[in-house]
Amino acid sequence: MQASLREGIPWYDHGRKMTVVARLPAWMQQAKNRDEVLRAIARIHASLLRS
């Protein structure tokens, strides 16, 4: 059985493709939050290495 409604991924609408950065929340793209974002990435990376 097939779904009657299929919703597409928003960034693929109308044939346009968005970069990874364009899909990030605005606060992550702001330079003033760079240190916080890098700390979060480092924590995630460290937790993956521990697993």
C-alpha positions in Angstrom: 0.0 0.0 0.0 1.3 3.4 -0.9 0.9 6.7 0.9 -1.6 9.1 -0.7 0.5 12.1 0.3 4.2 12.4 0.0 5.9 15.4 1.4 9.3 16.4 -0.1 12.3 17.6 1.8 12.0 21.5 1.7 15.4 22.2 0.4 14.8 20.0 -2.7 11.7 22.0 -3.7 11.8 23.5 -7.2 15.1 21.9 -8.0 17.3 24.1 -5.9 19.8 22.5 -3.6 21.0 24.1 -0.3 24.4 23.7 1.1 25.0 22.1 4.5 25.7 25.6 5.9 22.5 27.0 4.5 20.5 24.3 6.4 22.0 25.2 9.7 20.0 27.4 12.1 20.9 31.1 11.8 22.4 31.3 15.3 25.0 28.6 14.3 26.0 30.7 11.3 26.7 33.8 13.3 30.4 34.5 14.0 29.7 35.6 17.6 28.6 32.0 18.4 31.6 30.3 16.8 33.3 29.3 20.1 30.1 27.7 21.4 29.5 25.8 18.2 33.1 24.5 18.1 32.9 23.4 21.8 29.7 21.5 21.0 31.3 19.8 18.0 34.3 18.9 20.2 32.0 17.4 22.8 30.1 15.4 20.2 33.4 14.2 18.6 34.8 13.1 22.0 31.6 11.2 22.9 31.8 9.3 19.6 35.4 8.4 20.2 34.5 7.0 23.7 31.7 4.8 22.3 
